[in-house]
């Protein structure tokens, strides 16, 4: 079977790997360069512990409270736009306790084999940087850690396989010398990891190419058209006819779907990051700074600071004040390591995370379009959910069967 994967982010490249492992003839089409999309901008966290819906009780009020705060970690901006108003109404409905609990269970089931799949990738020859020391959540007061501990109160009774260890500030400093004196309480999760997302994408690119996958970079898809039982993909210089198409375009998914007569409730949510070098001992763990909701990911050559979730967003402009704020908010939590004073603020980046109203991705066959599959809308969980998404899509493409773990992510009742 010939399959085109449109979009070369972490979900698209993982899907190419899963399909090729099953013997399919795969072509990946990426409008830019592999590793330069939103997938390469994020913190690179593999966090089953944090795989819960953003749509949760109280979140709408919190987001609107910070609507006009240019420094808010989560901001939901009012806008007189029909699609946005409809999306926000659905988001509010999905934030009810019963819907939230259903979403938590769906994501927990989807993540069952996440860590095993990342290990399988590495064992198969995908070369990438991965760290397994866990996640250290840091707070300046006991109240700051309340949301985090309540999260585990939900997860553990549902069969979550990880654990959380509550720490005092002094215990956190003994665990990681980068933690500063301003931290009063902390929590360490045993199950979480983090990767350098660029290295993951480059490793997948190299490996799938070795496996025989064709990867077309800097190639825009102009149209996708059904031709009988097959699909024709039109590009600037040529067309490609295939048996199946998998769309993994994140926040840009609707640009391809609208001409086919349907749209998904996916909007862009802007997040920011910057890679910095510093003085002292770099953090050993991925750090979650609870009050400003920032993530720090230590890599071999730098530490990435990432944060913010601005809804809705339509561009990737990077206000320098936003990046400067990220760095300023880091200092109260650190002591053994600090960013260099001469950091180039202009090196900060932004990416659009594809957000759905119920915070669950769409993973499955497009309704009424045989042979067309969608894997989009992963929000802040793209890296975490990518391998499981890819395996689900690969099974659906090759067997025409929807696995039970994929049922909550189908389209019925959600569009």
C-alpha positions in Angstrom: 0.0 0.0 0.0 1.2 3.5 -0.8 0.7 6.1 1.9 1.4 9.8 2.0 2.0 11.4 5.4 1.4 15.2 5.0 3.4 17.0 7.8 6.8 16.2 9.1 6.4 17.1 12.7 6.8 14.5 15.5 3.4 12.9 14.9 4.0 12.7 11.1 7.6 11.3 11.4 6.5 8.8 14.0 3.6 7.7 11.8 6.0 7.2 8.9 8.2 5.0 11.1 5.2 2.9 12.3 3.8 2.5 8.8 7.1 1.5 7.3 7.7 -1.1 10.1 4.5 -2.7 8.8 5.9 -2.8 5.2 4.0 0.1 3.7 5.4 2.3 0.9 5.5 5.7 2.6 6.2 9.3 1.5 6.4 12.2 4.0 5.7 15.6 2.6 6.8 18.6 4.8 6.3 22.2 3.8 9.5 23.3 5.7 12.5 21.5 7.1 12.2 18.5 9.4 12.7 19.8 13.0 11.7 23.4 12.3 8.0 23.1 13.0 6.1 23.6 16.3 7.4 20.1 17.2 10.9 21.4 17.5 10.0 24.4 19.6 8.4 22.7 22.6 10.1 21.4 25.8 10.3 17.8 24.6 8.5 16.4 27.6 7.3 12.7 27.6 5.0 13.1 30.5 2.3 10.5 31.1 1.9 12.2 34.5 0.7 15.4 32.9 -1.4 13.8 30.1 -4.7 15.3 31.2 -7.0 17.6 29.3 -6.5 21.4 29.5 -10.3 21.6 29.4 -10.8 21.1 33.1 -13.0 22.5 35.8 -12.2 26.2 36.4 -9.9 26.6 33.5 -12.2 28.9 31.5 -12.5 31.4 34.3 -8.8 31.3 34.9 -8.0 31.9 31.2 -10.5 34.8 30.9 -9.1 36.3 34.1 -5.8 36.6 32.3 -7.2 37.5 28.9 -5.6 40.9 28.7 -2.5 40.0 30.8 0.4 40.0 28.4 2.4 37.9 30.8 -0.2 35.3 31.6 0.8 31.6 31.4 -2.7 30.8 30.1 -4.7 33.5 28.3 -8.0 33.1 26.5 -8.6 36.2 24.4 -12.1 37.4 23.5 -12.6 37.7 19.8 -15.7 38.3 17.6 -15.2 35.3 15.4 -17.9 32.7 14.9 -15.5 29.7 14.8 -13.7 30.9 17.9 -16.9 31.5 19.8 -18.2 28.1 18.9 -14.8 26.5 19.9 -14.9 28.4 23.3 -18.4 27.2 24.0 -17.4 23.6 23.3 -14.3 24.1 25.5 -16.5 25.3 28.4 -18.7 22.2 28.0 -15.7 19.9 27.9 -14.5 21.5 31.2 -17.3 20.0 33.2 -16.1 17.4 35.7 -17.6 14.4 34.0 -16.2 15.3 30.6 -12.8 16.0 32.2 -12.7 12.6 33.9 -13.6 10.8 30.6 -10.7 12.7 28.9 -8.3 11.7 31.6 -9.2 8.0 31.2 -8.9 8.2 27.4 -5.4 9.7 27.6 -4.3 7.3 30.3 -5.3 4.4 28.1 -3.6 5.9 25.0 -0.4 6.3 27.0 -0.3 2.7 28.1 2.7 1.8 25.9 4.2 5.3 25.4 7.5 4.7 27.2 7.9 1.2 25.6 7.4 2.7 22.2 10.2 5.3 22.7 12.5 2.5 23.8 11.5 0.6 20.7 12.4 3.6 18.6 15.8 3.8 20.1 16.4 0.0 19.9 15.4 0.2 16.2 18.2 2.7 15.5 16.4 6.0 15.9 19.3 8.1 17.4 18.0 10.9 19.7 18.7 12.5 23.1 16.5 11.2 25.9 16.7 11.8 29.6 15.0 9.6 32.2 15.6 11.3 35.6 11.9 12.2 35.9 10.2 15.5 36.4 10.7 17.8 39.4 7.9 20.2 40.1 9.0 23.2 42.1 6.8 25.6 44.1 7.5 28.7 46.3 4.6 27.8 48.6 2.5 24.7 49.5 -0.4 26.3 47.7 1.6 26.4 44.5 1.9 22.6 44.4 -1.8 21.9 45.2 -2.9 21.5 41.6 -0.1 19.0 40.9 -0.8 16.8 43.9 -4.6 16.9 43.2 -3.7 15.6 39.7 -2.3 12.5 41.1 -5.3 12.0 43.3 -7.3 11.7 40.1 -4.7 9.5 38.2 -3.8 6.9 40.8 -7.3 5.4 41.3 -7.6 5.0 37.5 -4.6 2.7 37.4 -1.8 5.2 36.6 1.5 3.2 36.8 3.7 6.1 37.9 4.3 7.5 41.4 4.9 10.9 42.9 7.2 11.7 45.8 6.6 14.9 47.8 9.7 16.7 48.9 10.6 19.6 51.1 12.6 22.4 49.5 15.8 21.1 51.2 15.1 17.6 49.9 14.7 19.0 46.4 18.0 20.8 46.6 19.7 17.7 47.7 18.1 15.9 44.7 19.1 18.6 42.2 21.8 21.2 43.0 20.3 23.7 40.5 17.2 24.2 42.8 17.3 27.5 44.6 16.5 28.6 48.2 13.2 30.2 47.1 11.7 26.7 46.5 9.7 25.6 49.6 8.1 22.4 48.4 8.5 20.0 45.4 7.3 16.8 43.9 9.2 14.2 41.9 7.6 12.0 39.3 9.2 8.7 38.6 7.8 7.9 35.2 8.4 11.0 33.1 11.2 11.7 30.6 12.3 14.4 28.3 13.9 14.5 24.8 15.6 17.1 22.7 12.7 17.3 20.1 15.0 18.4 17.3 17.2 15.4 17.9 14.2 13.1 17.9 13.0 14.5 14.6 16.4 14.3 13.0 16.8 10.8 14.3 13.4 9.7 12.9 14.3 11.4 9.6 17.5 9.5 9.3 16.1 6.2 10.3 12.9 6.3 8.2 15.1 7.3 5.2 17.3 4.2 5.9 14.1 2.1 6.0 13.1 3.3 2.5 10.7 6.2 3.3 10.8 9.1 0.9 10.9 12.4 2.7 10.2 15.6 0.7 11.2 18.8 2.5 10.3 22.4 1.6 7.4 21.0 -0.4 4.0 22.5 -0.1 0.8 20.4 -0.7 -1.5 22.5 -2.8 -4.4 20.1 -3.0 -5.5 16.6 -2.0 -8.2 15.1 -4.3 -10.0 11.8 -4.3 -9.7 9.9 -7.5 -11.8 6.8 -7.4 -10.5 4.7 -4.5 -7.2 6.5 -4.4 -5.9 10.0 -3.7 -4.0 12.5 -5.7 -1.7 15.0 -4.0 -0.8 18.1 -6.0 2.6 19.8 -5.3 4.2 22.7 -7.1 6.4 20.5 -9.4 4.5 17.2 -9.6 1.6 15.1 -8.3 1.6 11.9 -6.3 -1.1 9.2 -6.4 -1.4 7.1 -3.3 -3.8 4.6 -1.7 -4.1 6.5 1.6 -3.3 9.9 3.1 -2.5 10.7 6.7 -2.8 14.4 7.5 -0.5 15.5 10.5 -0.4 19.2 10.0 -1.2 20.3 13.5 -2.7 23.8 13.7 -2.6 24.1 9.9 -4.8 21.0 9.3 -7.9 22.8 8.2 -6.1 24.5 5.3 -6.0 21.1 3.7 -9.4 19.8 4.8 -11.6 22.8 4.0 -11.6 22.2 0.3 -12.8 18.7 1.0 -15.9 20.1 2.6 -15.3 19.8 6.3 -13.3 21.5 9.1 -12.1 20.3 12.5 -12.4 22.5 15.7 -8.6 23.0 15.9 -7.1 26.4 16.7 -3.6 27.5 17.3 -2.3 28.2 20.8 1.0 30.0 20.9 3.8 28.9 23.1 7.4 30.2 23.4 10.8 28.8 24.1 14.4 29.8 24.2 17.6 27.7 24.5 20.2 29.2 26.9 23.6 28.3 28.3 24.5 29.2 31.8 26.9 29.1 34.7 27.0 26.4 37.3 25.6 22.9 37.4 22.8 22.4 34.9 19.6 20.9 36.3 19.6 17.1 36.3 15.8 16.9 35.9 13.2 18.5 33.8 11.8 21.2 36.0 8.2 22.4 36.2 8.0 25.8 37.8 4.6 25.7 39.2 3.6 29.4 39.8 4.6 30.7 36.4 3.8 27.3 34.7 7.2 27.2 33.0 9.1 24.1 31.8 12.9 23.7 31.8 14.5 20.9 29.9 18.3 20.3 30.3 19.9 19.1 27.1 23.5 18.2 26.5 24.4 21.6 25.1 21.8 24.0 26.6 18.7 24.4 28.8 15.4 25.1 27.1 12.9 27.4 28.9 9.4 27.0 27.5 6.0 28.2 28.5 2.7 30.1 27.7 -0.5 29.0 26.1 -2.2 31.9 24.3 -5.6 31.2 22.7 -6.3 31.9 19.9 -3.2 32.5 17.9 -2.6 32.8 14.2 1.0 33.7 13.8 4.4 32.8 15.2 5.7 36.3 16.0 7.9 36.4 19.1 7.6 39.6 21.2 11.0 40.1 22.9 9.3 41.0 26.2 7.7 37.5 26.2 11.1 35.8 26.0 12.6 38.2 28.5 9.8 37.4 30.9 10.4 33.6 30.6 14.0 34.1 31.7 13.2 36.5 34.5 10.6 34.1 35.9 13.3 31.3 36.1 15.6 33.1 38.5 13.6 32.7 41.8 13.7 28.9 41.4 17.3 28.4 40.7 20.7 28.9 42.5 23.2 26.2 41.4 22.7 27.2 37.8 21.7 30.5 36.1 21.3 31.6 32.5 24.2 33.6 31.0 23.7 37.4 31.2 24.3 37.9 27.5 21.5 35.6 26.2 20.4 36.8 22.8 16.6 37.4 23.4 16.1 37.4 19.6 16.9 33.6 19.5 13.5 32.9 21.2 11.0 31.0 19.2 7.3 30.5 19.0 5.1 27.6 17.8 1.4 27.0 17.4 0.1 24.1 19.4 -3.0 22.6 17.8 -5.8 22.8 20.4 -9.2 21.1 20.4 -12.2 22.0 22.6 -12.0 18.8 24.6 -8.2 18.7 24.6 -8.2 15.3 22.9 -6.6 14.9 19.5 -8.4 13.6 16.4 -6.9 10.2 15.4 -8.7 8.2 12.8 -10.4 8.0 9.4 -12.0 11.2 8.1 -15.8 10.8 7.9 -17.0 10.3 4.4 -13.5 10.1 2.9 -12.3 6.6 2.5 -8.5 6.4 2.7 -8.1 9.8 4.4 -6.8 9.8 8.0 -6.2 12.6 10.4 -3.8 12.8 13.4 -4.0 16.3 14.7 -5.0 18.4 17.7 -2.5 17.1 20.3 -2.1 20.5 22.1 0.8 20.4 24.5 1.1 16.6 24.4 2.5 16.1 20.9 5.8 14.5 21.9 4.2 12.4 24.6 1.4 11.1 22.4 3.2 10.8 19.1 4.3 7.1 19.2 0.9 5.9 20.4 -0.9 8.0 17.9 1.4 6.6 15.1 0.8 3.0 16.1 -3.0 3.6 16.2 -3.0 5.3 12.8 -0.8 2.6 11.3 -3.1 -0.1 12.5 -6.2 1.7 11.1 -4.5 2.3 7.7 -3.3 -1.3 7.3 -6.3 -3.2 8.8 -9.2 -0.7 8.5 -9.9 -1.5 12.1 -10.1 1.1 14.9 -8.4 -0.1 18.1 -10.4 0.3 21.3 -7.8 2.7 22.7 -8.5 5.0 19.7 -12.3 5.1 20.1 -12.4 8.3 22.2 -10.4 10.2 19.5 -12.8 9.6 16.6 -14.9 12.4 15.0 -18.5 11.5 15.8 -20.0 14.0 18.2 -16.9 16.2 18.2 -17.1 18.3 15.0 
